[in-house]
């Protein structure tokens, strides 16, 4: 008698079901990972302007736009706006959980201390901005 070669239909169906269950868990986790990465990227882009912002303020000037602190108003991650107290990134090209949300560095005019705030769900915020 010949030995059986290959897999039975039920064995293949079990493998497909297991792959389906794993995919159902992995896809939302990956989407959350992408959202966290986009918020972190936006924060990194506006963080680069803090030093120039301080320089302008310490020289007695006032920040009125992103050009004053050497940032571009639009990047692949953000639409950036700066004013006399803050630098704001509005997220673009982002996963639906965070698209259109903002990340803001705000400078206290009295103490010079920077604080970060985000309009996204706290689970997507970087540790420095919670």
N, C-alpha and C positions, 0 to 999 in steps of 0.2 A: 504494500500500500504506500502511496506517495504521501509525504509530509505536506501539510498545508503551507502555502506561500502567500504572503501579503496579510492585510488586515481585514477584519470583517466590517460590515457596515456599522454595526453598533459601536465598535471600537473607534472608528473614524468620527462618528457623531459625538462620542464622549470627548474626544480631543477638540473638536470644533466648539463644543459647549464650554470647555475649560478656557479656551482662547477668548471666547466671547465674554466670559466673566472677568478675566484679567483685563481685557480692553475696556470694559465698563468701569473698572476702577482706575485704570491708568490715564484715560483721556481727561477726566475732570482734574486729576492731580497735575497733569502736564499743563492744562490751561491755567490753573492757579499759579504754577511756576512761571509761566510766561507773563502773567499779570504782575507778579512780584518783581520780575526782572525789568519790566517796562517802567514801573514806578521808581525802582532804584536807578535806572538809567536817566530818568528825568531829574531826579534829585542830584545825581552826579553832574549833569550838564549845568544846572543853575548854581551848584556849589562852587564851580570854577569862577563865578563872578563875585563871590564874597570878598576876596582879597582886593580886587579893583574897586569895589564899592567902598571898602574901608579907606583906600587910598584917596578916593575923591572926597569923602567926608572929612578925613583928617587934613586935607589940603584946603578945607573951607568951602568946598563946592557942594552941589546938590545933584543927585542922580535923577534924571528925568526920563531916560530911556535906556534900552539895553546897549545902545552904541556907546553910552557914557562909561560902561564897564567892560567893553570889549567882547560882548556876546552877540551872537546872531539872533535875530528875532524869531527864526524858524529853523528847526532841525528835524531829523527823522523821528525824534521822540517827542518834541515839545514845540509849542508856540510860547515864546518867552516874552514876558513883560516885566519891566523894572520901573519903580517909582522911588520917591524919596525915602521910603522905609522898608521896601520889600522887593524880592525877586520871585516871580511866579512862573511856574511851568504848567501849561495846560496840555495834558497828554494827548497825542495824536497817534494814529496807526497802532493802536493798542488793542488788546483783547477787550471784549465787551464789558467785562467786570470793571475796568478802570478807564475806558476810553472817554475822554472829555473831563476827567477828574483833574484836580489841581494839586500841585505840591508847591509850598510857599516857604521861603526863608524870610523871616521878618526880623529886622534889627531894632532893638530898643534904643531910641535916640539918647536916652539918659545914661544908660549903663554900657551901651555898645554890645550887649549880649545878643547873639542870634538865636532864634527859636524856629523850629520847623513845624509845619502843620500840613495835613493832607486831607483832601475831601474823600478819599477812597476808604473802603472798609479797612479797619485796622490790621487785618491779617495780611494785607498786601503791602503795608508800609515797611520801609527799612527800619532797623533797630534805632537808628539815629533820628527817626522822625515819628515817634509814637507818643 
